[in-house]
Amino acid sequence: MKRFILAGLSVVLLSAATAPTVKAETMAVNSNMRDRIASSSYMLQPFNLVGLAYQGYFQEQGIPSYGAFLAAYHGGSINARDLVQSAIKNNRLPASALQDEDYLNAVETQLMFFDTH
């Protein structure tokens, strides 16, 4: 019995000694990056915005769904700015998204991509 206890303790000690150690490192984040992350963390991604619009989540704001959504986009009666305004009214985006040209361009790109698939 003593032999089994001694063998068991030896295995535990050897495995603890050979186990790799993990070193935690902290990452420095500048304030500009932190602000960008914080502001984008609650924003609806452009892909998701177009998908929600297509599925009819913004019908109360006048955005049609499914086939009518695609027809309205083709006809020019809805665009990226309209979708962003609808999401703002639906409390899914902050009002500042309307001034974010990068975001508006990304929504427009998603609309064009969505329309081809």
N, C-alpha and C positions, 0 to 999 in steps of 0.2 A: 504494500500500500504506500509506504514511504517513497518507493521508487517511482510510482505513478505521479505522486504529488511533485516530487523533485523534477521529473521529466516535463510535467505540465508547466511548472514555473519556468523551467529553462526555455521552453518554446515561447512562452509569453514574453520573457525578457529578450530573447533573440529577435522576435518579430517587432518588438517595440524599438529595438536598437537599429534595425535595418529599415524601418518605415521611413519614407521620404518626409522631409519637413516642408511645410508650406510657409512661405513668407508673404505676409500681407503687405501690399504697397499702397500708399495713398496717391491719388491722382490730383494734381493741381488743376483747378478749373478757374479760368479767369472770369471776371464778373460779366463780361460781354457774352461769353458762352453760356453762363448760367442763366442770364436773362433770356437768351434765345431759346434755351431748353424749356424754361418755365413758361414762356409765352406760347410755345408750340405744343406743349404737353396737353393742353386742353382743346387745341384746335382739331377740328375734323379734317382728316387727310383728304386731299383732292379726289383720290380714287373712291373713297368712301362717300364723299359728298355726291359725286355723280351717280354712284350706285343707289344711294338712298333716294335721290331725285327720280331716277328711273323706276324705282319700286313704288313711288307714289307718296313718299313721306312729306312732300312739300305741296300737296294738292291744295291745302287750305290757303297757301300763299300764291296760288294760280299756276303752279308748275304741273303740267299733265304727267301721266305715268305711262310706262311701257311704250307701245307703238306710237301713241300720241306725243310722247316725250321726244322720240326720235324725229317724228314729223315736224314738231315745233322747232327743234334744233336745225333741221335741214331748211326749214322755211325762214329761219332767222328771227323767230319770235321769242326765243330764249337763248341766252348766252351765259358765259361764266359769271358775269356780274349779277345776272338775275338769280342764278343759283346761290351765290354767296349772300345776296340780300335776303333770299328766302330762308337760308340757314340762320341768318342773324335774327330774323323775325321769329324763327322757331327755337331760338335760344340754343342753337348748336354751335354757333361761332360768335366771337366777339365782334363788335362794330369795327374794330381796327382792321379786320380782314379785308374790308373794302379798299383800304389804302395800300394794301400789300400787293404790289404789282407782281412779285414773284409767285405769290399764292394764286392770284387771278390767272396768270399764265399757266400755272400747273393745272388749274381746273380746266382751262381751255384745252390744254394738251390731253387731259383725260377725256374730255368730251369728244375730241377728234378720234382718239384711240378707241373709245367705247363705241363710237359710231361705226367703226370699221370691223368690229368683231361681233 
